[in-house]
């Protein structure tokens, strides 16, 4: 269970998936867009050497569980695949 006010940080998300992810959880999460970030594997030292190819750009989104809400991890998992 994520309690009201808890921070949530999700990373390893493709930038093209961010809007749909945020829409799925908007009922429960206040997103902090000032904490959004992107990083390209090619810009990460040793990444290409580790993977052998450019794995593209990944993003990070950060939010807080709304004060009048709490969220069950199982419910979050179900939203991720629906």
N, C-alpha and C positions, 0 to 999 in steps of 0.2 A: 504494500500500500504506500503510495506517495501521499504524504500529508499536505494539507493546504499550506502554501508558502514554500514548499520544497523546490529546490532548483533541479532542473532537468537539462542535461547537455547531451545532445545526440550528434555524433560525428560519423564520417564515412558515408555520407549521403551525396549523391550526385546533385549538382546544382539544379538540374532540370526536374528533380523530384521534391525539392524543398516546398514549393507552393502546395502540392497535394498532401504532403506530410503535415504541414501546418494546418491545412483545412480539416484534416481528419481529427486533429487534437485540439482545435480552437475552442471547443466547448469547455475544455479542462485547463488549458495552458495559456498564460499571457506571455507571448513571445517577446524577447528582448533583441530586436533587430540590430541594435548597436553592438551586440556581441557576435553577430554573424561573421563567419570567416570562410575563405576558400583557400585551398592550397593545391598546387599542381605537383604531381609526383616528380616531374622533371626539375622542379625547384627545390627538391628535398635531397640533400647530400646523401649519396649512396643508394637512393631509391632505385634508379635505373639498374645499378649493379646488382641490387638484391632481386629484383623482379625480372630483369633481362629485357624489359620493354617499358614504355611510358604507360602507366595505368590511368592517366587522365587527371581531371580536377575533382576534388572532393570538397565537401562543405561541412560546416559546423553550425548547428542552430542551438540556441539557449533560450529557456523560458522558465517560468515559475508556475506551479500549480495555483490556480485561482483560489482566492481566500475562501470562497463559499463552496469549495469543491475538494474532493480527494479522489485519487484515482487508483484503482486496483491494477496491478501489473498484468494480470490475466486479461483484463479489459483492454489495456494498452496493446497487448500482443494481438488480440483479435482485430483491433482497428488497423494494425499494420498490414494485415492480409485481406482486409475487406475492401 
